[in-house]
Amino acid sequence: MSGTYTLVGIARAKANRREVLVDKLTSMRQRGASEPGCLRYHVGQDAEDHEVFVLYMVWDSKRALESHLNSEYVRDFHAMRDDYLDGDIHFRWLQAA
């Protein structure tokens, strides 16, 4: 997948806000996966800590990823993140090895 843009994020739900975060992440995955340039968009739950979630996205271009990150629903998610996230999402950019 040379030339792709991969972003991995780790998020922790606030106490008693796990279901809200699950709903938000599921909605974002469904919307993001249908956007032009999205090759993969997964949301997983940590096997040992059910308050921790991992987002894994692969985009075919930087422009497609930037378009996703600047979409209204993603901006809204980040603007309201203090309601359901314990801290911030910790992102990592991956490049092909």
Buried (B, 14 or more C-beta within 10 A) or exposed (E): EEEBBBBBBBBBBBEEBBEBBBEBBEEBBEBBEEBEBBBEBEBEBEEEEEBBBBBBBBBBEEEBBEBBBEBEEBEEBEEEBEEBBBEEBEEEEEEEE
